[in-house]
Amino acid sequence: MKKLQENNPYQPPGVKIDQAVRLNDATPTGIAWLKIWLVAAASLFVGVISRLARELVRGPIHFEAIAATVVQIALVLAVIYTFRRWRLRDGIINVNLAITMIWWAFLIGWTFIHRKLWDDFIFMVAIFWLGSVTIGSLLIYFINYIRTKSRRES
């Protein structure tokens, strides 16, 4: 493989393959953050709908809260998928910012309809935010670890 790289006619003279910028290490900014703002808007909408649906659900199990939590986790996974190819440091920072935006938007949407702060809800959102940030950072780390390990082996 190394012999093949040395004889590459399209490689600029004097530049080694290891010095070249790889496409997977690129840090796209515009389209990724547009997706994040759309996901945050969706999260705000989920918070509003979840609080509006709370009046319709009676009984000990709040299915609207369960459904909203599942949707929020799906949004967090979409964010992690968006930033999976970024460099490790940039990926972790941006995933944490995006996950924070998602949970804040959900909290703001829910609280806007509820018209007052509710300590239990804020505590629940804080727990899910902390878990999402931790798991998201670990996933980005392991994705980058596997990617760099496979790149070294080839």
Secondary structure in CASP SS format (residue, H / E / C, confidence):
PFRMAT SS
TARGET T0000
AUTHOR 0000-0000-0000
METHOD secondary structure of the structure
MODEL  1
M C 1.00
K H 1.00
K H 1.00
L H 1.00
Q H 1.00
E H 1.00
N C 1.00
N C 1.00
P C 1.00
Y C 1.00
Q C 1.00
P C 1.00
P C 1.00
G C 1.00
V C 1.00
K C 1.00
I H 1.00
D H 1.00
Q H 1.00
A C 1.00
V C 1.00
R C 1.00
L H 1.00
N H 1.00
D H 1.00
A C 1.00
T C 1.00
P C 1.00
T C 1.00
G H 1.00
I H 1.00
A H 1.00
W H 1.00
L H 1.00
K H 1.00
I H 1.00
W H 1.00
L H 1.00
V H 1.00
A H 1.00
A H 1.00
A H 1.00
S H 1.00
L H 1.00
F H 1.00
V H 1.00
G H 1.00
V H 1.00
I H 1.00
S H 1.00
R H 1.00
L H 1.00
A H 1.00
R H 1.00
E C 1.00
L C 1.00
V C 1.00
R C 1.00
G C 1.00
P C 1.00
I C 1.00
H C 1.00
F H 1.00
E H 1.00
A H 1.00
I H 1.00
A H 1.00
A H 1.00
T H 1.00
V H 1.00
V H 1.00
Q H 1.00
I H 1.00
A H 1.00
L H 1.00
V H 1.00
L H 1.00
A H 1.00
V H 1.00
I H 1.00
Y H 1.00
T H 1.00
F C 1.00
R C 1.00
R C 1.00
W C 1.00
R C 1.00
L H 1.00
R H 1.00
D H 1.00
G H 1.00
I H 1.00
I H 1.00
N H 1.00
V H 1.00
N H 1.00
L H 1.00
A H 1.00
I H 1.00
T H 1.00
M H 1.00
I H 1.00
W H 1.00
W H 1.00
A H 1.00
F H 1.00
L H 1.00
I H 1.00
G H 1.00
W H 1.00
T H 1.00
F H 1.00
I H 1.00
H H 1.00
R C 1.00
K C 1.00
L C 1.00
W C 1.00
D H 1.00
D H 1.00
F H 1.00
I H 1.00
F H 1.00
M H 1.00
V H 1.00
A H 1.00
I H 1.00
F H 1.00
W H 1.00
L H 1.00
G H 1.00
S H 1.00
V H 1.00
T H 1.00
I H 1.00
G H 1.00
S H 1.00
L H 1.00
L H 1.00
I H 1.00
Y H 1.00
F H 1.00
I H 1.00
N H 1.00
Y H 1.00
I H 1.00
R H 1.00
T H 1.00
K H 1.00
S H 1.00
R H 1.00
R H 1.00
E H 1.00
S C 1.00
END
